Amino acid sequence: MDIKKIDKEVNKAVRLIRRGYNREYIIEKINGIYFDKEKIFEIAKCRIKARKKFGELAEKLFFDEEGLRYATPPIVADYRARRIKGDVVADICCGVGIQLIYLSKYAEKAIGVEIDCFRAKLAMLNAMIMNTKIEVIKGDALSKKIFDKIDADCIFCDPSRKEKEEKRKFETLFPNPLKVYNLYSSKTNRIAFELPPQISREEIKIEGEKEYTSLNFSLNRLALYTGELAECDTSAVSLPSGERITDLDGKIKLKKTDKAFEYVYEVDRTIIKAGLLENLAGKVGFDGYIIQIDKRRGLLTSSSEYKSAFLRKYVVVAECNFDYHKLNRILKKLGAEKATLRFSVEPEKYWEIRKKIEEGLEGEKHFYIFKVGNKVLVAERII
Ligand SMILES: C[S@@+](CC[C@H](N)C(=O)[O-])C[C@H]1O[C@@H](n2cnc3c(N)ncnc32)[C@H](O)[C@@H]1O
């Protein structure tokens, strides 16, 4: 397999897509090398899309549509690889191999298994382009043939899932994590899974540490570490900083208030989903109150300043009743240019409200509007 020739053909397709040529024209102009022309076109399209998730690295990686959708972002893949310790690690649902490549950085040997033939080849290409030595086996991780081949002291499994479903369940993941666990626990007690972060606790039918992963203040992943890999029952990690809160961190009970103090803090939803708000408060020694808490939002207030990757800090500069004209006058006085709404509104009404609030603003400052009961807070972000 001549990777340079494949790469050259993919890049040719990338250039033609960027110049705006249509699919039929591009397919006519490119050669099918190792893969047929349709697949070269798909890889090229994915390279363009992958920039958002992979930055400059996207220019040399190989993806198909599904492989890209579920590929682990590099920062998460590196963190996960550092937690999944083993001499020989097998990633038994390796996809296009992104997590596998990072696992190979920290293990003596890394083996990948992939049921989809095309994706297994892409994983090999990605390993070559990233200069990593991995072995990729094509096959079903639950089959006896593959099971017998895998000689590893650590198993990692990131199963496929439907793009959308009402309720995430083990039974609708491929392969079902319970089947993987029952099979592979005869080989090792170091088994880790990547689960859909929205899955409810009751649906997680395997004991272990549930680690909710935040990437840039947004819930991104949920890992389940079993056996020797587990360090507690529940944890949350914020990336890229690596700050971690666990259920073993001492708690501080937080009371509710509808009065805002000098500072308000937005809480990363990852902490709310993990149920670790009081542990976070305990770890930072938070002296203050909850203003608002629901499934989507957590808002705290205090007269003291705290620093945590799980908290976004704002200083309150004004407070008034919810009245568009009043709010607009306050923002003009404060020299505002923009005012971002930080409370729940129906999506179709968001810009209508924002336009009213921002009408005629000519300043330079960016403010954030929070709602507390029937009052609104005007706040400025402190970084
Ligand atoms: C979520 S993706 C993995 C993404 C990967 N962790 C990454 O970072 O690129 C899951 C992959 O598991 C594969 N898969 C599903 N069932 C499998 C099975 N029984 N055996 C092996 N691979 C399987 C799918 O084809 C898919 O490519």
The ligand as an SDF file (V2000), in Angstrom:
LIG
                    3D

 27 29  0  0  0  0  0  0  0  0999 V2000
  -17.6380    4.8870   18.3520 C   0  0  0  0  0  0  0  0  0  0  0  0
  -16.7030    4.1370   17.0980 S   0  0  0  0  0  0  0  0  0  0  0  0
  -15.0730    4.1290   17.7770 C   0  0  0  0  0  0  0  0  0  0  0  0
  -14.3380    5.4220   17.6480 C   0  0  0  0  0  0  0  0  0  0  0  0
  -12.9070    5.3570   18.1540 C   0  0  0  0  0  0  0  0  0  0  0  0
  -12.8540    5.2330   19.5840 N   0  0  0  0  0  0  0  0  0  0  0  0
  -12.0890    6.5750   17.7350 C   0  0  0  0  0  0  0  0  0  0  0  0
  -11.5970    7.3270   18.6000 O   0  0  0  0  0  0  0  0  0  0  0  0
  -11.9000    6.7930   16.5170 O   0  0  0  0  0  0  0  0  0  0  0  0
  -17.2200    2.4700   17.2590 C   0  0  0  0  0  0  0  0  0  0  0  0
  -16.6830    1.4990   16.2370 C   0  0  0  0  0  0  0  0  0  0  0  0
  -16.9810    0.1740   16.6810 O   0  0  0  0  0  0  0  0  0  0  0  0
  -17.1710   -0.6660   15.5640 C   0  0  0  0  0  0  0  0  0  0  0  0
  -17.8840   -1.8750   16.0340 N   0  0  0  0  0  0  0  0  0  0  0  0
  -19.2090   -2.0130   16.3280 C   0  0  0  0  0  0  0  0  0  0  0  0
  -19.4720   -3.2770   16.7230 N   0  0  0  0  0  0  0  0  0  0  0  0
  -18.2770   -3.9470   16.6950 C   0  0  0  0  0  0  0  0  0  0  0  0
  -17.8950   -5.2810   17.0000 C   0  0  0  0  0  0  0  0  0  0  0  0
  -18.7950   -6.1710   17.4260 N   0  0  0  0  0  0  0  0  0  0  0  0
  -16.6040   -5.6220   16.8530 N   0  0  0  0  0  0  0  0  0  0  0  0
  -15.6900   -4.7230   16.4310 C   0  0  0  0  0  0  0  0  0  0  0  0
  -15.9760   -3.4450   16.1060 N   0  0  0  0  0  0  0  0  0  0  0  0
  -17.2630   -3.0610   16.2450 C   0  0  0  0  0  0  0  0  0  0  0  0
  -17.9560    0.2140   14.5940 C   0  0  0  0  0  0  0  0  0  0  0  0
  -17.8480   -0.2360   13.2640 O   0  0  0  0  0  0  0  0  0  0  0  0
  -17.3240    1.6020   14.8430 C   0  0  0  0  0  0  0  0  0  0  0  0
  -16.3340    1.8800   13.8890 O   0  0  0  0  0  0  0  0  0  0  0  0
  1  2  1  0
  2  3  1  0
  2 10  1  0
  3  4  1  0
  4  5  1  0
  5  6  1  0
  5  7  1  0
  7  8  2  0
  7  9  1  0
 10 11  1  0
 11 12  1  0
 11 26  1  0
 12 13  1  0
 13 14  1  0
 13 24  1  0
 14 15  1  0
 14 23  1  0
 15 16  2  0
 16 17  1  0
 17 18  1  0
 17 23  2  0
 18 19  1  0
 18 20  2  0
 20 21  1  0
 21 22  2  0
 22 23  1  0
 24 25  1  0
 24 26  1  0
 26 27  1  0
M  CHG  2   2   1   9  -1
M  END
$$$$
